[in-house]
Amino acid sequence: MVRAVRGPGTTVDYQGVLVELHRPNEDGVYLGVPRFPAELEVGTDDIGPVERQPIVRVSGSGGGEWNEPEVLLWLDRRNRTHVIRFPNGEEMYGAQPFGDPDQVRFEPGAAVVMRLNEVPGAVELIEVSAEGDTVWHRHLRLEPRRLTPRMVTEAIEATLDRWASVFPEMPRTRLREKYEAALHRPEFVPPVEGPPILASSGEVWLRSTERSDTLRAYYVVQRGDVGGGPRRVLVPERLWLNDATRTHVWGVVLDSLERPQVVGRRLVLR
């Protein structure tokens, strides 16, 4: 069933920062996060850097206004964004390719947080309800993988290729110098990346940083399960996975013209 839900007619903010709200639960309670501008996140001459971001719950007051946001949990946002400042005053912001900030995925009435910066290879999953209760907490230990010079070189070259068209007058050597200075280089790469995927199968899928030829490894755990090892599934690298059932995975693939196409693939169970 598809239905529309109308919230209060005004925006909601947390300490002056606009909050991005997600779909509400049946009681009309919204979860979301304030969206700090990139310049605040990395820090300016006067403020920052902003290293923590709250998950907040918000509800309507019944009079067409929002109640004050309540903080449920804090996200660690260190090592998420880099900034390159050029002599002419221009600035370029981007995601740290080897960053390990907390990630979160929302659904009506719940948020699932993924933490990566405890110890190498560790993944912590925390599910909180709209009431602020921790309803699921799970630790995973995956194989730690060291950051190699080849990984760093590939990340740098890919970024410089994108920037070359934006700053054609800037020598590539100068761009490289500035990007290398801003690059976060941990000893070990984060074991997984991107927000966790809350699948229709009732599972949580985690996109790992492991590749095998043209395939990407995902680790899968049953949501709510606190024991047992994760299931390892290989998915085509080009498929950015969005959902999964017991028999299929679904995601987006870019065609030859860089247009997104939604595709499905049957899982081969062994």
C-alpha positions in Angstrom: 0.0 0.0 0.0 1.3 3.5 -0.9 0.2 6.4 1.3 1.2 10.0 1.9 2.1 11.3 5.3 2.0 15.0 5.9 4.2 16.4 8.7 4.1 19.9 10.2 4.3 22.7 7.7 7.6 24.0 8.9 11.2 22.8 8.8 12.9 21.5 11.9 16.4 22.3 13.0 18.9 21.2 15.7 21.0 24.0 17.1 20.4 26.1 14.0 21.2 23.2 11.5 18.5 21.8 9.3 17.5 18.2 10.1 17.0 15.7 7.3 14.0 13.6 8.4 13.2 10.1 7.2 9.8 8.4 7.0 7.8 8.3 10.3 6.5 5.3 12.2 2.8 4.7 12.8 2.9 7.1 15.7 4.1 10.0 13.6 7.7 9.9 15.1 10.5 10.9 12.7 14.2 10.0 12.9 16.9 12.0 11.2 20.2 13.8 11.4 21.3 17.4 11.1 23.1 18.1 7.9 26.2 20.0 8.7 27.8 21.8 5.8 31.1 20.3 4.6 33.0 23.4 5.6 31.8 23.0 9.2 32.5 19.3 9.2 36.2 19.8 8.3 36.5 23.0 10.3 36.9 26.6 9.5 39.1 29.4 11.0 36.3 30.0 13.6 34.4 26.7 14.1 35.0 23.0 14.1 35.8 20.5 13.0 32.4 18.9 13.8 33.4 15.4 14.8 30.0 14.2 16.1 26.5 14.1 14.5 23.4 13.2 16.5 20.6 10.9 15.5 17.5 12.7 16.7 13.8 11.9 17.1 11.2 14.5 16.2 7.4 14.5 16.5 4.7 17.0 15.8 3.2 19.1 18.6 -0.3 18.7 17.3 -0.5 22.5 16.6 1.3 22.5 13.3 4.8 22.8 14.8 7.6 20.5 15.7 8.6 19.5 19.2 12.2 20.0 20.1 14.5 17.3 18.6 15.7 14.6 21.1 19.1 13.1 20.7 19.1 9.3 20.7 22.6 8.4 19.7 25.8 10.1 18.5 27.7 9.3 15.3 31.4 9.6 15.0 32.1 11.6 11.8 35.8 11.9 12.0 37.8 11.0 8.8 34.7 11.3 6.6 35.5 14.4 4.5 38.6 16.1 3.2 39.1 19.6 1.9 41.5 21.0 -0.6 42.1 24.7 -0.4 43.6 26.5 -3.4 45.5 29.8 -3.5 42.7 31.5 -5.4 40.3 30.9 -2.5 38.5 28.0 -4.1 37.8 24.9 -2.0 37.1 21.3 -3.0 35.4 18.9 -0.7 35.2 15.1 -1.0 34.8 11.8 0.8 37.9 10.2 2.4 38.4 7.0 0.4 39.8 5.2 3.5 37.7 6.9 6.1 36.0 5.0 9.0 33.1 7.2 10.1 30.0 5.8 11.6 27.3 5.0 9.0 23.5 4.9 9.5 20.5 3.5 7.6 16.9 4.6 8.5 13.5 3.0 8.2 10.2 4.0 9.8 10.7 3.8 13.5 14.3 2.5 13.5 17.9 3.4 12.7 20.7 0.9 12.2 24.2 2.3 13.0 27.4 0.7 11.7 30.6 1.5 13.6 34.1 0.7 12.2 36.8 2.4 14.2 37.1 0.2 17.2 39.9 -2.2 16.1 41.0 -3.4 12.7 38.4 -5.6 11.0 35.7 -4.9 13.7 32.2 -4.0 12.7 29.6 -3.0 15.4 25.9 -2.9 14.5 23.4 -1.0 16.8 19.7 -0.7 16.1 17.8 1.9 18.0 14.0 2.4 18.0 12.1 5.7 17.7 11.6 5.5 21.5 15.4 5.5 22.0 15.7 1.8 23.0 18.6 -0.3 21.8 16.8 -3.3 20.3 19.8 -5.0 18.7 23.5 -4.9 19.2 26.0 -7.1 17.3 29.8 -7.3 16.9 31.5 -8.8 13.9 35.1 -9.5 13.3 36.3 -9.6 9.7 39.7 -10.2 8.3 41.9 -7.0 8.8 43.3 -5.7 5.5 46.3 -3.4 5.5 46.3 -0.3 3.4 48.8 -0.9 0.6 50.7 1.7 -1.6 48.8 0.4 -4.6 45.4 1.2 -2.9 46.6 4.7 -2.2 47.9 5.2 -5.7 44.6 4.0 -7.3 42.5 6.3 -5.0 44.7 9.3 -5.9 44.7 8.7 -9.6 41.0 8.2 -9.7 40.4 11.5 -7.9 42.9 13.4 -10.0 41.2 12.1 -13.2 37.9 13.6 -12.0 39.5 16.9 -10.9 41.5 17.4 -14.1 38.4 18.6 -15.9 37.4 20.9 -13.0 40.7 22.6 -12.7 42.3 22.3 -16.1 44.7 25.2 -15.4 46.1 23.5 -12.2 49.1 21.3 -12.9 48.4 17.6 -12.0 51.5 17.6 -9.8 50.1 20.4 -7.7 46.7 18.7 -7.4 48.4 15.5 -6.4 50.4 17.3 -3.7 47.4 18.9 -2.2 45.3 15.8 -2.3 48.0 13.6 -0.7 48.3 16.1 2.1 44.6 15.9 2.8 44.3 12.1 2.5 43.5 10.0 5.6 45.8 7.0 5.6 45.1 4.4 8.3 47.2 1.3 8.8 44.2 -0.9 8.0 41.4 -0.1 5.6 37.8 -0.2 6.9 36.4 -3.7 6.5 33.1 -2.5 5.0 31.9 0.7 3.4 28.7 2.7 2.9 25.6 2.5 5.0 24.3 -1.0 6.0 21.6 -2.3 3.7 18.3 -3.3 5.4 17.1 -6.0 3.1 13.5 -7.3 2.5 14.8 -10.7 3.6 15.2 -9.4 7.2 18.9 -9.4 6.8 21.6 -6.7 7.0 24.0 -6.7 4.1 27.4 -5.1 4.5 29.4 -4.1 1.4 33.0 -5.1 2.1 36.2 -3.7 0.7 37.2 -7.1 -0.6 37.2 -7.7 -4.4 37.7 -10.9 -6.4 38.2 -10.2 -10.1 34.9 -8.5 -11.2 33.1 -9.4 -7.9 32.6 -7.7 -4.6 32.1 -9.5 -1.3 29.2 -8.7 1.0 28.7 -10.0 4.5 25.2 -10.8 5.6 23.7 -11.3 9.1 20.2 -11.9 10.2 18.8 -8.7 11.7 18.2 -9.3 15.4 20.6 -12.3 15.6 23.4 -11.8 18.1 25.5 -14.9 17.4 26.9 -17.0 14.6 29.2 -16.0 11.8 28.2 -13.8 8.8 27.4 -15.2 5.4 29.8 -14.2 2.6 28.2 -13.4 -0.8 29.9 -12.4 -4.0 28.0 -9.8 -6.1 29.1 -8.2 -9.4 31.3 -5.2 -8.7 29.2 -3.0 -11.1 26.0 -3.7 -9.2 25.5 -1.3 -6.3 23.2 -3.4 -4.2 20.0 -1.8 -2.7 17.9 -4.8 -1.6 17.9 -8.6 -1.3 15.4 -11.4 -0.9 16.2 -15.0 0.0 16.7 -15.8 -3.7 17.7 -12.5 -5.5 19.6 -9.3 -5.0 18.6 -6.0 -6.5 20.6 -2.9 -7.3 21.7 -0.2 -9.8 24.1 -0.6 -12.6 25.4 2.3 -14.9 25.1 1.5 -18.6 27.5 2.6 -21.3 26.1 6.2 -21.2 26.3 6.4 -17.4 22.6 6.0 -17.0 21.4 4.1 -13.9 19.5 0.8 -14.6 17.8 -1.2 -11.9 18.7 -4.9 -12.3 18.2 -8.1 -10.3 20.5 -11.2 -10.0 19.6 -14.6 -8.8 21.6 -15.9 -5.9 23.5 -19.2 -6.4 23.1 -21.0 -3.0 25.8 -23.4 -2.0 
